[in-house]
Amino acid sequence: MKLKSQIIPGLIGVLFFASLFGCKEHEKKVLRPRVLISSDIGGTDPDDFQSMIHLLMYADQFQIEGLISSPYGEGSTKDFQDMIDLYEIDYTQLQRHAPEFPTPTSLRSITKQGGKDAAPFRGYTIPTEGSEWIIKCAKKESEQPLWVLVWGGIEDLAQALHDAPEIKENIRVYWIGGPNKKWSINAYTYIAEHHPDLWMIEANSTYRGWFMDEDSPEDLKGDAFYKNYIDGRGAMGQDFIKYYDGNIKMGDTPSLVYLMNGDPNEPTGESWGGSFEKINRSSRNIFLGGSSLEDKVAAYGTIEWRFEGPELEVPEDSVVFEMEIQNQTWPGLYLGDGIYGIKYSSKKPEKGYYKSSSAISELDGLEGNYISTFPWPGNASPDDYQLGANWYSDKVDETLFIEDQQGAKTISKYRNEFLMDWAERWKWLDK
């Protein structure tokens, strides 16, 4: 009886500690990062399809709460749904290796349509299904922040912040800027001016280290990775060749792998998704009446031209002239009281030229130049947007540049590591 009385408390103790261990294991699974993707998939650049395949192959490591279609062009939620269809074919094989992979049905249910047009001068318009979904997810009770990973235009996030600014306390943003910033400049400047306290990683060029492969081993260059590790593996592998002939671009993927490697709470540290530094201002130059080659601005900075003309009886933010900048056309807007304006951001260092056209004679045929230089954010200007304590961007150390791409080496040095990790996952789809 004495022995039995000793054994029973011992068993109770073992079961107690086992239950604690089980709770910790459960907690660990629950604490997978919460992510919401806002993407221009199907829009101007097919690399989002590649990034979506990568996301789906690592979907077991995240709580995916939203897939927002925010394109410029013809993209829509159907492009997300088409990728989920491929995932569904591969789902059973993937789940054998990790039961946490989300069901295709659950992914379809969180796919929402965001805005399809660039924001006007003020930076926001009306709510979309996508912006409202961002708010809903951000307000969900959780011990974790919601990571909003923006792979295209930032309009839906700007709209969400305008409609529910309190969500800033619950979200963290990693934005692939650069070219997306150029197209989304009005929404970006709204956020920088009115929500400078947002927790933001603004990656204007660092992300390019994902696909700038000059220093890579031969088996990882160009389409070699596709031929060696993807070709013939699963429905997603068969689809991958459709985008850039299988060449790895996936310029949005650094936002995701940032959460997979390193400490995401410390952007200045090391990560597959790059290393960044705090910035306390966002470059902005306002030119009244035009600019010339004597005017230097920071690449990725905001260039704002304002012109005087007749007072019009049209709503503010009406498009009344056009500006051709670097062979692309941008809308010019009426700001009221006889003032007209347009914003632009260069996606790289460049010697730029612009020319306007309009039925309004005072706004027709205006010509000028500018020079954008690195590093970003460049020399301080009284026009700059002043940022809060948690805004991060590309490192200015020139030893971390690849060509003229600031900060790109903070990602490219891990190229072998992150691609070979992915290669192991492709083996899961072997027949």
Summary of the structure (lengths in Angstrom):
residues: 431
radius of gyration: 24.2
end to end distance: 58.5
largest distance: 105.1
contacts: 1474
relative contact order: 0.13
helix: 38%
strand: 22%
